[in-house]
Amino acid sequence: PPAAPVRKTAGAAPAGPGFVIPADLKPLVAVHTGAGSVSLTMTDDVLFAAGSAELQPAGRRVLDGLAPLLNDHPAQIAVEGHTDATPIHSPRYPSNWELSAARATTVTRYLIAAGVPAARRRAIGFGDTRKEGDNATAAGRALNRRVTLVLHLNGAPSATPDGSATPTRTPVARVCA
């Protein structure tokens, strides 16, 4: 699909093809562009309290600021939840996998409630498997606790035109050979 036009907003900064991040969100959202994608990363302290998947007021404000931008563009969006390697053992979140998945799901549901079409979303919990910083330092752990919105500008990888996932299958004979 063709890229949506770039919305010109006073005081905004470009984030990638077809996206303009409002200036007031720039300190709270790290923007990275890649081949065919734009990633918007927010640290967990902006969105959530420690050990929680309930959005804080500041997190809701950030997502409210991003929702119109996401509504105006046809990108497929993967909402990725990440944690540091510090173990969590709570009745609600037995491990970082559950916490990261719950955070990704919370952000996904919030964006859907804000009008971003559900068919273009997917929530993914990575736990502590994709670190950005060194888990041995407080600063590194802070980098690892994040939610990233990965906007696939040319559609989702391995997706059909209607946005539904198309599984990739490897024949058993090739795996066992």
N, C-alpha and C positions, 0 to 999 in steps of 0.2 A: 504494500500500500504506500502511496505517496506520503511524505512527511507533512505533518500539519504545519501551518505557518507559525513562525516565531511571533509570540505575543510581545509587543513592545510595552514595557512598563517602566514608568519613571523610577529611577533609583534601583533598578534591577540589574542583575549580572547574568551574562549568558552561562548556561550549564552544558550545552551541547546542541546538536541538531534539533531544532524545534522547541527548545526549552529555555526559559528565563526564570531564574530563581530570584524571588523578591529579596531586596537588599537586607531587610531585617532578619531573614532566615540564614543568610550567608555564614554568620558566626556559628550557627547550630547545625548546619548541613554541609558535610564535605562532599564535593562533587568530583567524580573521576570519569573520564570518557575513555572508551575502548572501541575496538572495531565492532561497530554495530550496536553499541550499548552505552548507556549512561548510568552510573551508579551514584545514588544519593545515600550517604551514610550519616546516621545519627548515633551518638553514643548513648548508652543505656541510661546515664544519669539525666539526660534531657527527657527521656520517655518514661522511665520506670524507676521506682524505688528498688533498693537492693533486694534480690530474691523474690521479686514480684513481677507479675505480668499485667498489672492494672495500670493503665495510662495515667500519668500525672497531668495536672493542668497545663504545664509547660509543653508536654508532649502533644497534648490535644491541639494546642495553638500551632505548633509546628506542622502537624498533619493537616490542620485546617488551612494553613497557608499553602501547602503542597497540593491539596486535593483539586483545586481549580486547574492547576498546571497539568495534573494527571488526567483530569476529565477531558481536557482539550487536545490530548494527543492519543493516537491509536496504539501506542506501544503495549506489548505484553509486559507484565510486571511481576517479577519474582520478589517476594518479600522474604528476606533471609534474616533469621535470628541467630546470633552468635553469643557465646559466653567466654569467660576466661576459664582457666583450668582448675580454679578453686572448687573443690567438690561441694555440692549442695545436697543435703539429705533432709528434706522436709516431707511431711505427709502429702503435700500437694505436688511437689516436684522432687521425685526421688533421685533425679540426676540432672545434669546440665542439658541433656537432650530434651527432657520435658520442658524445662524452663525456656530454652531457646525456641522450641516449637510453639509454646504458649504465647511468647512475645510476638513471634511472626504472625500467628493467628490473630492476636489482638489487634495488631496494626492493620492486617488485611481486613478484618471485620469493620474496623473504624473507617477505613477508606471506602469500603462498600456502602456503609451507612451515609458517607459524605457524597455518594453518587458516582463513585468510580465503578464502572461495570464489573461485576463479579467474574464474568467469563474471561476477563483479561488478567486475573490475579491468580497467584499460587503462593502458598505459604510453605516455607522450608525451614526446619530447625537443624542447624549444623553443630549445636553444642560447642565444644572447644576445639573442633577439628580444623578450623581455618583461621589460624591466629594471624594477627597483624603486628603484634608486639610481643615482647619477651614476658612470659608469665612469671618470671623471677622478680620482676619489678612492678611497683604499683602503677607506674605510668604505662607499662606494657600491658598489664591486666586491664587497665581502663580502655586502651585501644581495642582490646579483644571483646569487650562487652559492648555490643552494638547491634543495630538493625540497619540493614542495607536494602534499599529498593533498587533492584536491577531492572532498568527499562530496556527491553530488547526492541530496538528501533525497527528491525525488519521482521518482527514477529518472534514468537517464542521458539527456541530451538526444538526441532522435531515436533512442530505443531501443525495441525491441519488449518485450512483457511478459516474455519469457524472458531479457532482458538483451543479446541480440545486436543489433549495430548495424544500423540501417536507413539506407542511403545516401539522401541527398537529391539528386535529379537535376533539373537545369534543362534543358528542351528546347533542342536546338541552335539551332532557329529563333529562339528568344528571345534567345540569346546573340549570334547573328550579325546580328540585325535592327537 
